[in-house]
Amino acid sequence: MSVDIATPFPLINIAQQFAHHGIVMSVNPLGSGNINSTFLVKVRPAAIGLASSTTPAKFVLQRINAQVFRQPRLVIQNMVVLSEHLKAQGASLDRRWEIPTILPTQSGENYWRDSTGEYWRAISFIENAQTLETVQSLAHAEEVGSGLAMFHSLISTLDPNDLADTLEGFHITPNYLADYQRSHSKAKDLKFKDLKAKDLTNATHLDPITEIEQRQYCSNFIAQRQSWAHVLEDAKASGQLQLRPIHGDPKINNILIGQNGQAVSLIDLDTLKPGLIHYDIGDCLRSGCNRLGEETEDWQNVVFDIDLAKAILRGYLSLASDFLTEPDYDYLYDSIRLLAFELGLRFFTDYLAGDIYFKVKHRRHNLTRALVQFKLAESIEQQADQLKGIIQELRANT
């Protein structure tokens, strides 16, 4: 037997808790998530001919970030509720579609806690599928929309009261606005008191806009839109929009694409909870219509691609007529605009607070991320009439 020499032995020991009749061969980092630590586990059967339905040759191992998800047990329980609902529903599609499921430990639990109290879980691995950081084509974009609609359709009959709200306040833009205002006030005289002289003297032709100027751009952008940030929450409060089960984070790299080019799964179910489906729709288009991706450093050239938006919406709306209401259609444009603004607000707030939520690679990482989202929101606003026209056209044809 040989073990991947790059694998820390503690990780192998943790993964082994979920391997009922197999030997863990390797545990390697998987994906590029900003919250949890995720690994791909490869298992060899303990003996020829000995197999277990609960121990596949590959599975995903995750350490749940308890600083973000304060109640990891409820995060895991939501996935169990989803699996049981889909099994009871017995829904059959005329195409491949898989939902990741929780794999039990050797003792039959849905998670394992290590000696430091961290929560670990194992999830089924979706074979013969890939994640893509950006949309590759119009056909890919349409599949992204179709994938989200299939997921929404399958969970539309799940009572949102059966799901725990594992991230209270998640996607509630007015709450993020309040967090920003607190962080902005504290940051004025503390973190950035020495930046002005430093930035102005070190600015180069490669970085003509200083950090001070970037911060001011973000602050001004937020100030000009803060009264509008309540749009979806106001619609919910007035009864126009209703709480439903949502994915919570259906960005492009969470929609798996199979070898035939079709969407086959929606992964990363940590944020599954009651919410507005507009959060999902807006977030999907926010991530899908930025060809440069949300991690680009070239934030000044970020634009919202209207052709990709039309393709995603076409894929989504072609399958969504059974569960969308008339008011749902009316707020589609607002959701697209709002979610880009909201994520920029969250990135900028985290930057001001000292990078306590999102993983960063350098000190200005969250600032750059915020600039990307604000430029995207600005581009959406500039194409408002086109977007609204596309929505109306597709609405009339479904």
N, C-alpha and C positions, 0 to 999 in steps of 0.2 A: 504493500500500500504506500502511496505517496500523497503528501498533502501540499497544496499550493504554498510555496515558501513565503509568499507575500501576505498570507492570511494570518492575522494575529490569533494565537491559540484560544484566547477567551472567546472570540467570535465563533470559532468552531464548536466550542463547548456549548455556547448558547444555541447555535443552530441545531446541535444534536438533540436538544430537548424536543424538537419537532420532528425528528427522524425516527419513526417507529420501528422500521425494519430495514434500516440502511445505515451506511457510514458516510458522514459528511466529508467530502473530498476537498472542497474549496468554498470560500466565502469572499466575494469580491464586490467592491462598490458598484452600485447600479444607479443610473440616472443622474440628474442634476438638480434635484429638489432643494428648495431653500429652507425647509423646515426639519423634516425627519432625516435620520440616517438610514439609508436603504442599501441592501446588499442582495446579490444573486447567489443562492446556495446551490451547489451541485452535489448530488447524493449517489453513492453506489450501493446497490442492493447488498445486504449482508451475506446472502448466499444465492447461488444460481436457482432460479425458479421461485425465490421467495420475494413476494411483492406486497405492498400495502396500498390500499386505495387512498390513504391519507398521507403517504409519503411519495410524491412524484420524484422523478429524476432531477427536477429543478423546482425551486420555490423561492419566493421573495421573503427576505428577513428584514424587519424594520424595528428600529428603536424609536418609539414615539416621543416626540419632544414635549415633555410635560410642562415646560415653560409656556408653550403656546396652547397645547391641549391640556387644560388643567385637570380633566377627568378622563384619563386614557381608557378606563374601562367602558365608559359610555361611547367613546369613539369606536371601539371594537364591537360593542353591542349593536350599534347602528348598522354595521356591516352584516351582523348576524340577522337582524330584523329584515334587511333588504334581501338577503339570500332566502330566508324563509318565505317572504312575500312572493318572490319570483317563482319559487318552487311550487307554492300553493296555487299561484295564478296559472301555472302550466302554459304560459304563453309560448307560442311557436312562431318563428319568423321564417320567411322563405330565403333567408341568407344567414351566414354565420354571424353570431353575436354572443359574446361571453362576458360574464361579470366576475371579477376576482372574488374569491371566497376565502374565509378564514380557515386555516388548517389548525387542528388541535395539537396540544402538547402530548407527550407520552402519557401524562396523567389525565388527559381528557379536558384540560382547560383551554380557553380561547386565547390565552396569553401566558407569558412567563416573566417573572420579575427576577432580576439579578440581585447580587448582594448589596448593591447601592440603592435598590428600590426602583431602578429603571424598568419600564414596561417594554417587552419585546413581543412581537407577533409574527406569525408566518402567514403568507398569502399565496394563493395559487398563481403560478406564472403562466402568462398567455403566450403560447408558442406560435412561431411562424408569423410574427407581427413586429412592427417597428414603431418607435416614437420618432417624430420629426419636430425640430425646433421651430421651423417656419413652414408656411404653406408652399408646396412645390409647384402647383399648377391649379388651374381652374377646376379640373376634375377632382383634385385632392381637396380643394376648398369645399366643393359641393358634398363630398363624402364627410367632411368634418361636420357640416350642418346636418346631414342625414343621421350621423352617429349621435349627435346631441338630441335630435328629435326622437330617435329610437329609445334612448335612455329615458327621456321625459315621458314618452308614451308608456313604457313598461312600469314606471313608478307613479303614474298619474292616479292609479287606483289605491295607492298606499296612503293610509291616513297619516297626515303629517304629525298628529299627536302621538303616533307610535315611535317617532324618532326623538331622541334627546337633542336639545340644542347645545351642542358641544363647544360652540364658539359664539357665545352671546354677544350680540352687537356686530357680528361679522357681516360685512356689506351694508351696514347701516351708515350711510355716508355722513349724516349729521354728527354721529358720534366720533367719526374720524376727524371731522372738522374741529370738534371741541378738543380732541387730543392734540391736534396740530396747534391750536391757539395756545394751549398750555405749554407745549414744547417750544414754540416760537418765542414766547415771552421769557422763558428761562434761558434760552440760548443766546439772547441778545447780548448779555453782558458777561457770559461765562465762556463757552466753548470757542467763540469766534473773536474774542477781544484783540487777539494779536494777528489776525489773518490779513487785515487790510494792507499793512505795510509789506508783509511778506509776499502777498499775491501781486501787488502792483510792481514790485521790484523784480519778481521772477517770471513774469508773464513773457511768453515767447511767441514767435510767429506760428508755432504749432498749437498754441493754446491762447488765442487772443482774448478770450473771455475769461476773466478771473473768477475765482470761487465766490468772491463777494457779489459780483455781477450775476452769476448763476443763481445764487441764493435770492437775490432781489427779483430776478425774473420769476422764480417760483412763487415767492411771496405775493407779487403783484397778480400773477395768474390766479392764485387762490382767492385773493381779495375780490377780484372782479366777478367771481362765480359763486361766492359763498351763499348768497340768498337763493340761488337756483339748486343748490345741492340737496334740497329736501324733496325734490320732485317725485321720486318713487315712494318715499315714506309718506308723503302727503296723500298720494293716490291710494296707498294701503289704508291709511287712517280713515279716508272717506268711503272705503268699501269698494272702490273701483278695481283694485287688485287684491287677490287673495293669497294667503300662505299656502304653499304646497311643498312636497318633498323636492329638494334640489340637490344637485351635485356640489355646488359651491365654488368649484375651481376648474371649469372645463376648458382650460387653455389648450392650445394646439398639441403640446407634447404629452397631454393626458388622453388624447384620442388615438388609439392604436390603429395602424393601417396594416391590413393583411397583404399577402403576396400578390393578390389579384387587384390591389389598389383600393379595396373597399374598407370602410371603417369596421372594425371587429370588436372593439371594446372601449369603454371609458374607465380609466384606472384612477388611482389616487383618491379613494373614497373617504378620506379623513374628514372632509368638510360636508359630507352628507348630512342634511339637517332640514328643518322647516325654513322656508324662505320664499322669495319671489322668483319665479322662473326667469324674470327679466335680469336678475343678477347673472344667471348662467348665460343667457343669450348675449348680453352686453359684454361679458368677459370673454366669451368665445370669439366674438368679432374683434374685440380689442386686441387679442393675441394673434388672431389669424390674419388680420389685414395690415399688419406692419411687416413688410418684407425684410426689413433690417433686423427684426427681432428685438425683444425687450432688453437684451443684454448688450446691444450695440453701444459703442462709444461715440458713434457718429450721429449724435442726437439731433443736430441741426438739420439733417437731411431726412428725418423720419416723416413719412406721409401715410395717410390712411388710404389703402388701395381700394377704390370704389368697385373695381371689377371683381376682386376677391370677395368683397362684401356681398355683392349681388349673388355670387355663386354659393356662398355659405347660406345666405338667406333663402335662396331657391331650394337648396337641399333640406333646410330645416322646415320651411313653410309647406313644402310638398307633402310632409308627413305629419304636420302638427295641427291640422284643421280640426281633428277630433277632440283636442283638449284645450285649444286656445279660445278665449272669449273675445267679444268685440273690444272691450277696454284693453285687453292684452295687446292687440294690434296697435291701438292708439299710442301706447307707451314704448313701442319698440325703438324708435329713434332716440328717445330720451335715455333708454337703457344703454345704447351703444355709446352715446356721448358721456354718460355719467360714469361708466365703469373705467374708462381710461382716466378720467379726472380723479376718480376715487383711488386708483392704484398709485397714481402720481402723488396724491396727497399722503398716502400711507408710506411710500418710499421717502418722501421729503421729511415727514414727521420722524421716521426712524433715524434718518441721517441727523436731524437736530438733536434727537434724544441719545445719540451715541451708539447707534446700530445694535439695538437690543432685541430685535425681532428677526429680521432677515439676515441670512448669512452674507458676509461681504468678503471681497478679495482685496480691497484697498479702502482707504479712508473715505474717498469720495464716491465710492461705488453706488451707494443709495441715492446720492445727489444726482449722479448721471442717470440712474434708473428713473428718477422722478422727472428729469428733463425729457427723457424719451416719451414718457406717458403724457406729459403736458403738450408736447409738440404733436403727438398723435391726436389728442383731444382738440387741439386747435385746428388740425387738418379736417377732422370730422365736422367741426362747426362750419368750416369754409365750404363743405360739400353737403350742407344740411338739405337743401332743396332736392338734390339728386337722390340722396338717401331716402328721403320721405317719398319721392316719386317711385323709387324701386319697391319700397314696402307696399305702396298702394297698388302697383302693378301686379306684384306677386300675390297680394291679398285677393285681388279680383279674380285671379286665375286658379285659386285653390277651392 
